[in-house]
Amino acid sequence: MITLYGNDRSRATRNVWMLEELGVEYERNMVDHTKGEAKKDDFLKINPGAKVPALTDGDVVMFESLAINLYLAMTYGKGGLWPDDAAGQAACGQWTMFSATEVEPHTVGALIELIFKPEAVRDEAVAQACLAKLPPVLNVLETTLSDRDYLGGNSFTAADLNVACVVNSLNMIGFDFTPYPKMTAWVKACVARQG
């Protein structure tokens, strides 16, 4: 049985989306990192880094939300969320790395300063510096989606899920998506799948 560790105020929501897309059975263990539950000895055996999400699936023990999603797609989504062809699989890896290295650092940096930190210690300059780094990154998505429905072509894969979950988090701060109409339509189509 798959067990996903992490509550809905964590990146575990990405993994829930993947698990629901795959239609596989799983359990939730609502470890609340904000209450120190990720620092308890039993959880540290799963993730010594004391962070959520984490996942166990038989002998497989993992952390890092985007890597968990790739594992789930490879294991349970062959021919669908995990394409059969090498090019499609490479696209899943490429776009997941793009999400983790190009999109998420700036997105999370802005979110931390604008909504997660207590108001008295927020740094508007840091938030704006993070947001200023996003246009070239989002233009990559806009250009890519100018001639296709999804990042890897014409079908929704782990690539789309892993990037869309990060880009969509910008809605939490009312980010202006107007300059990116193709990307905006794509994000909406991806997120609508969560039903």
C-alpha positions in Angstrom: 0.0 0.0 0.0 1.2 3.5 -0.9 1.4 5.9 2.0 1.8 9.6 1.4 3.0 11.7 4.3 2.2 15.4 4.5 -0.8 17.6 5.0 -2.6 19.9 2.6 -0.4 22.9 3.6 2.6 21.3 2.0 3.8 20.1 -1.4 2.0 16.8 -0.7 -0.9 18.3 -2.7 1.2 17.7 -5.9 1.4 14.0 -5.0 -2.3 13.8 -4.2 -3.0 15.2 -7.7 -0.7 12.5 -9.3 -2.2 9.7 -7.2 -5.7 10.7 -8.1 -4.8 11.0 -11.8 -3.3 7.5 -11.7 -6.4 6.1 -9.8 -4.2 4.1 -7.5 -5.1 3.2 -3.9 -3.2 5.1 -1.2 -3.3 6.2 2.4 -2.6 9.6 3.7 -0.6 10.3 6.9 -1.3 13.9 7.6 2.1 14.7 9.1 2.0 18.4 10.0 5.4 20.0 9.5 4.2 23.3 11.0 3.6 21.5 14.4 7.0 19.8 14.4 5.6 16.4 13.5 8.2 15.9 10.7 10.9 16.0 13.4 9.7 13.0 15.3 11.9 9.9 15.3 9.4 7.7 13.4 9.2 10.2 10.5 12.9 10.9 10.5 13.4 7.2 9.5 11.4 8.0 6.3 12.9 11.4 5.7 16.0 12.4 7.7 15.6 15.9 6.3 12.4 16.3 8.4 10.4 17.6 5.6 7.1 16.6 3.9 6.0 15.2 1.6 7.4 11.7 1.7 6.1 8.4 0.3 6.4 4.7 1.0 5.4 2.1 -1.4 6.5 -1.4 -0.3 10.3 -1.2 -0.1 10.4 2.2 -1.8 10.9 5.1 0.5 11.1 8.6 -1.1 11.0 12.3 -0.4 11.0 15.4 -2.8 7.5 16.0 -4.3 8.5 16.2 -7.9 10.7 13.1 -7.7 7.8 11.2 -6.0 5.6 12.2 -8.9 8.1 10.9 -11.5 8.3 7.6 -9.6 4.5 7.3 -9.4 4.1 8.1 -13.1 6.9 5.6 -14.1 5.5 2.9 -11.8 1.8 3.3 -12.3 1.2 5.5 -15.3 3.0 3.7 -18.2 1.6 4.6 -21.5 -0.3 7.6 -20.0 1.2 10.0 -17.5 4.5 8.2 -18.2 4.9 8.0 -22.0 6.0 4.8 -23.7 8.5 6.5 -26.0 12.0 7.7 -25.0 11.3 11.2 -26.2 8.2 11.5 -24.1 10.0 10.2 -21.0 12.8 12.6 -21.6 10.3 15.5 -21.8 9.0 14.4 -18.4 12.4 14.5 -16.9 13.4 17.8 -18.6 10.3 19.7 -17.6 10.4 18.4 -14.1 13.9 19.7 -13.7 12.9 23.0 -15.3 10.1 23.3 -12.8 12.4 22.5 -9.9 15.3 24.7 -11.0 13.8 27.5 -13.0 10.3 28.1 -11.8 10.0 27.0 -8.2 12.9 28.9 -6.6 11.5 32.3 -7.8 7.9 31.3 -7.2 8.5 30.1 -3.7 10.7 33.0 -2.9 7.9 35.4 -3.7 5.3 33.4 -1.9 7.4 33.3 1.3 7.9 37.0 1.3 4.4 38.0 0.3 2.2 35.5 2.2 4.0 32.9 4.3 6.2 35.1 6.5 4.6 37.2 9.2 3.8 40.6 7.8 6.3 42.4 10.1 9.2 40.5 8.7 8.3 40.4 5.0 10.8 41.8 2.5 9.1 43.4 -0.5 12.4 43.9 -2.3 13.2 40.2 -2.1 9.7 39.4 -3.3 10.0 41.8 -6.3 13.5 40.4 -7.1 12.0 36.9 -7.3 9.1 38.0 -9.4 11.4 39.9 -11.8 13.2 36.6 -12.6 10.0 34.9 -13.7 9.2 36.5 -17.1 12.0 34.8 -19.1 11.1 31.5 -17.5 7.4 31.8 -18.2 8.3 32.9 -21.8 9.9 29.5 -22.3 6.5 27.9 -21.4 4.6 30.4 -23.6 6.9 29.7 -26.6 6.7 25.9 -26.1 2.9 25.9 -25.8 2.5 28.1 -28.9 2.3 25.0 -31.2 1.0 22.3 -28.9 -1.5 21.5 -26.2 0.9 20.1 -23.6 4.6 20.3 -22.9 5.4 17.0 -24.4 3.0 17.2 -27.3 -0.7 16.4 -27.5 -1.3 14.5 -24.3 -1.2 15.4 -20.6 1.8 13.7 -18.8 3.8 14.0 -15.6 5.7 16.9 -17.3 2.5 19.0 -17.3 1.4 18.0 -13.8 4.8 18.8 -12.3 5.2 22.2 -14.0 1.5 23.2 -13.7 1.4 22.6 -9.9 4.3 25.0 -9.4 3.1 27.7 -11.9 -0.4 27.6 -10.5 0.8 28.5 -7.1 1.4 32.0 -8.4 -2.4 32.5 -8.2 -2.0 32.7 -4.4 -0.4 36.1 -4.9 -2.6 37.3 -7.7 0.2 37.1 -10.3 -0.6 38.8 -13.6 -0.7 36.1 -16.2 -1.9 38.4 -19.0 1.4 38.4 -21.0 1.2 34.6 -21.2 -2.1 33.6 -22.8 -1.1 30.1 -24.1 0.5 29.2 -20.8 -2.5 30.6 -18.9 -4.9 28.4 -20.9 -2.6 25.4 -20.4 -2.4 25.9 -16.6 -6.2 26.2 -16.4 -6.7 23.1 -18.5 -4.2 21.2 -16.3 -5.7 22.3 -13.0 -9.2 21.6 -14.2 -8.3 17.9 -14.3 -8.2 17.9 -10.5 -12.0 18.1 -10.5 
